[in-house]
Amino acid sequence: MAILIKPETKILVQGITGDFGGRHAKLSLDYGTNVVGGVTPGKGGQFFEHKEHRVPIFNSVHDAVAATGATVSVVFVPPPFAADAILEGVDAGLDLVVTITEGIPVRDMVRVKRAIAGRKTRLVGPNCPGVVTPGTGPQSHGGCRIGIAPGYIHKKGHVGVVSRSGTLTYEAVFQLTSKNIGQSTCVGIGGDPVNGTSHLDVIKMFNDDPETHGIILIGEIGGNAEVEAARWIKANVKKPVAGFIAGATAPAGRRMGHAGAIVGGAEDTAAAKIAVFKECGIEVAVTPSDMADALLRAAKAKGVTLS
Amino acid sequence: MNIHEYQAKALFEKFGVPVPKGAAAKSVAEFDTALALLPEGPTMVKSQIHAGGRGKGTFTDGFKGGVKFCKTKADAKELAGKMLNNTLVTLQTGPAGRKVQTVYFTVASDIKKEYYLAILLDRATSRPVIVASTEGGVEIEKVAHETPEKIFKVYVDPAYGLADFQLRQLITGLGLTASEAKGAAKLIKNLYAMFWETDAAMVEINPLITTPTGDVLALDAKVSFDSNALFRHPEIVALRDLNEEDSKEIEASKYNLSYIALDGNIACLVNGAGLAMSTMDIIKHFGGNPANFLDVGGGASKEQVVAAFKIILGDPNVKGIFVNIFGGIMDCNVIALGIVEAVKEVGLKLPLVVRLEGNNVGAGKATLAGSGLTIVSGDTMADAAQKIVKLVA
C-alpha cells in the first residue's frame, strides 16, 4: 500500500521547463512515474517531450488539475517564487505538494506554514530529496518517484525510511537493497528549520501502513523533531525502529549545510537525541554504515521479518 | 549573515528603536570627527567584532576589556587608540581572537534597570518568538537554566503580526512602570517590524535598559540575517564585513561549496550535508579527527571538486583526505575524473581514501584504479573511514 504516493498517483511538476525540474521530470518518467502535467506560467499549451512521453504544460496548477485530475505536485521553482508556487498548489486543492527547492527564505516558509494550517494539502519539504514508493519492475521501476532521489537503488518491500538528508537517505536505502530488503516508501522531509511534514507525521503514517513492517528514522542536530518522534514511537509503535543522528562532531553554533542543522542548546545535540532514542527503544545505528544492520537487529529482537 | 553592533544600531534608529547616541570610527583620524558628534561627558568605547563577550575579553597585548566606560571624551579617544587594530580574544572568538577594525563611541547612559529582549524563529511552532527577561546584562543561557521563571515568551501569529495584547503581556512581564510602558511598547513594536521586514534570523538586545528619566533604550544590539533572503535586501548585503569571515569559507562559497574549518587533521570531501556531517562522525568514531565539514552539493562538477581539493589543502593541519561520494543521480565517473584531475593539479602527496558508490560506480572505480595515482579505495563508509584513520595515525 505504501504511504503518500502510489505507482498510479497523478503527478504535476511545477517548474518543469527549468533545467533542474526538467532533468528530474525525465528521470521520473523513465522510472515509470505517472507525470501527467507540468506547470510554468506563460508556457501553457506547450508540451514537455521525452522519449515516447508528451506531457502537457499548463499556465496554472488550477488549469492542470482541471485537465488531468492530478492530486500531487512537486515544486522545482526557484527560491524567490517557491512559496507562491506552494500556495498555488494548496489553493488548487492538491493532496500533497513536495517541495524540492533549496534556499527558500525562512519568513516565506513561516507564512506558508500558517496559510496552509487547516487545509487538506500536505506539504513535504522544502529543501528535500522528495518521496519514492518503489515499483515491482527491474531496479524498482514502475514505482512513483517524485523529487531528485536515484530511483534505481530502491527495491519494493516493507521498510519505511524517513530522513532530513538526501544522500543519507540514499545511503540507508542502498544498504537495505544490498541486503535484499525492500522499502515501502522513502520520505525526505528536508533540512530546513520550517518544513511542512515532520518526522513524527511520517512515523504515524508508517505505523498505520500495514505494508510497512519496520522503520528507519534518520535525523540530525538542531531542533527537537527527532525527540518528539521518538517519544511517540515509545508510546505507540510496535514495529521495529532503527535510528541514526548525524552531527555528533559538529561544533555548537555553526550551521552544517542544512539551515536547520545547528546546535543551539543542550537539547538539540546528537548526544542528547541519541540518548532519547535509546530510552525510547529505538535501535541506534552507531555509524551511518550501520543503519540497515541496526534495523535488522531491532527486527530480530521483535521477531519481525523485513524481507 | 552577521553585522556589527554599530550597523545594527543604525538599523534600529531607522526603524524607531531608541539607542544611545553613537558614532563609529575605522581609523585614528576618524576619532575626532566621530567624538564631535557626541556631547561632552561620560562615553563608552566599544570594539566592533562579530563575537560576544567583548567586555570581558583581553587584547593579545595584554590590554583588558573590549568595552570601556570613560568619564570624558578625551579618555575615550585614548582608549579607542588602544583597541583599534589590536586583536581581541573573547570566549567566543577562540584563542586566535579577532582584529578590531572599527571602534564605536556612544553616550554612556544612566541605567535604572537592565532587561533582556530578543526575537527569533521558534522551530516547534514555526512562528517568530519574542523572548524577554527581567534579568538583563547577564548570560541569558544562565538565566534560562537557573531561573527559567524569569524568562517569558510571546509567539507571534505571522498572519496577524504582533498584537497589542501581546505587547501588554510583555510590558507587564517586565514589570515596567506606566511612564516606561509607552516607550517600551513602541520599541518592541518597531523591533518586531525590523525583524520581519529585514528577514532577520535573530535580533537580541542585552541589555535593554530603563533610565532614571523614564526612557527605554537598546544598549547593545546583536543582529543576524537569513542568508536565503539576502537576494531581496541589497542594503543588508552591503553591511557584510568579509574581515570577520574565514577566508577559506569565502573561497568555498564562490564555488557553491559549503565549508567549515574544524581542528582535526583528516580533510573530508562529501556530497550532501547529512552525509558530510556523518562522515565527520564516522572518522571520530574510528579514532580520527575531522579537519573540516565540506559539502560539494548534490550535483558536484569537476571544477567544484578541484576547487574543494585546493581549499582543504590550504589547511596546514591536514594529514590525509577522505572523499565520500554517494552518486545518486550524478555519474560517479565524473567525480572520479575530477578527483584524478585535482590530485594531478595540486600534486597531492598526502594519503587519499576514496569511497564511491552509486550511479556508474564501476567506471568511476576503474578511472581511479587506472590513473596511476596512489588512491586507496574503500568499499563502505566504515571501511574507508578506518583506512584513512590508520593512514594518518
Chai-1 contact restraints between the chains, C-beta under 6 A:
chainA,res_idxA,chainB,res_idxB,connection_type,confidence,min_distance_angstrom,max_distance_angstrom,comment,restraint_id
A,G103,B,N228,contact,1.0,0.0,6.0,A-B,restraint_1
A,P105,B,D199,contact,1.0,0.0,6.0,A-B,restraint_2
A,P105,B,D226,contact,1.0,0.0,6.0,A-B,restraint_3
A,P105,B,N228,contact,1.0,0.0,6.0,A-B,restraint_4
A,P105,B,A229,contact,1.0,0.0,6.0,A-B,restraint_5
A,V106,B,L121,contact,1.0,0.0,6.0,A-B,restraint_6
A,V106,B,D226,contact,1.0,0.0,6.0,A-B,restraint_7
A,R107,B,D199,contact,1.0,0.0,6.0,A-B,restraint_8
A,V110,B,S126,contact,1.0,0.0,6.0,A-B,restraint_9
A,V110,B,P158,contact,1.0,0.0,6.0,A-B,restraint_10
A,R111,B,P158,contact,1.0,0.0,6.0,A-B,restraint_11
A,K113,B,S126,contact,1.0,0.0,6.0,A-B,restraint_12
A,R114,B,P158,contact,1.0,0.0,6.0,A-B,restraint_13
A,R114,B,A159,contact,1.0,0.0,6.0,A-B,restraint_14
A,P150,B,G328,contact,1.0,0.0,6.0,A-B,restraint_15
A,P150,B,I329,contact,1.0,0.0,6.0,A-B,restraint_16
A,S165,B,G274,contact,1.0,0.0,6.0,A-B,restraint_17
A,G166,B,G272,contact,1.0,0.0,6.0,A-B,restraint_18
A,T167,B,N271,contact,1.0,0.0,6.0,A-B,restraint_19
A,T167,B,G272,contact,1.0,0.0,6.0,A-B,restraint_20
A,T167,B,L275,contact,1.0,0.0,6.0,A-B,restraint_21
A,T167,B,F326,contact,1.0,0.0,6.0,A-B,restraint_22
A,L168,B,G274,contact,1.0,0.0,6.0,A-B,restraint_23
A,L168,B,L275,contact,1.0,0.0,6.0,A-B,restraint_24
A,Y170,B,F326,contact,1.0,0.0,6.0,A-B,restraint_25
A,Y170,B,G328,contact,1.0,0.0,6.0,A-B,restraint_26
A,E171,B,F326,contact,1.0,0.0,6.0,A-B,restraint_27
A,P193,B,R123,contact,1.0,0.0,6.0,A-B,restraint_28
A,V194,B,S126,contact,1.0,0.0,6.0,A-B,restraint_29
A,E220,B,G274,contact,1.0,0.0,6.0,A-B,restraint_30
A,G223,B,R123,contact,1.0,0.0,6.0,A-B,restraint_31
A,A246,B,G274,contact,1.0,0.0,6.0,A-B,restraint_32
A,A246,B,M277,contact,1.0,0.0,6.0,A-B,restraint_33
A,A246,B,S278,contact,1.0,0.0,6.0,A-B,restraint_34
A,G247,B,M277,contact,1.0,0.0,6.0,A-B,restraint_35
A,A248,B,D281,contact,1.0,0.0,6.0,A-B,restraint_36
A,T249,B,M280,contact,1.0,0.0,6.0,A-B,restraint_37
A,T249,B,D281,contact,1.0,0.0,6.0,A-B,restraint_38
A,T249,B,K284,contact,1.0,0.0,6.0,A-B,restraint_39
A,R254,B,I260,contact,1.0,0.0,6.0,A-B,restraint_40
A,M256,B,M277,contact,1.0,0.0,6.0,A-B,restraint_41
A,M256,B,F293,contact,1.0,0.0,6.0,A-B,restraint_42
A,G257,B,S258,contact,1.0,0.0,6.0,A-B,restraint_43
A,G257,B,A273,contact,1.0,0.0,6.0,A-B,restraint_44
A,G257,B,D295,contact,1.0,0.0,6.0,A-B,restraint_45
A,H258,B,A273,contact,1.0,0.0,6.0,A-B,restraint_46
A,T287,B,I282,contact,1.0,0.0,6.0,A-B,restraint_47
A,T287,B,H285,contact,1.0,0.0,6.0,A-B,restraint_48
A,T287,B,A382,contact,1.0,0.0,6.0,A-B,restraint_49
A,P288,B,S278,contact,1.0,0.0,6.0,A-B,restraint_50
A,P288,B,M381,contact,1.0,0.0,6.0,A-B,restraint_51
A,S289,B,T380,contact,1.0,0.0,6.0,A-B,restraint_52
A,S289,B,M381,contact,1.0,0.0,6.0,A-B,restraint_53
A,S289,B,A382,contact,1.0,0.0,6.0,A-B,restraint_54
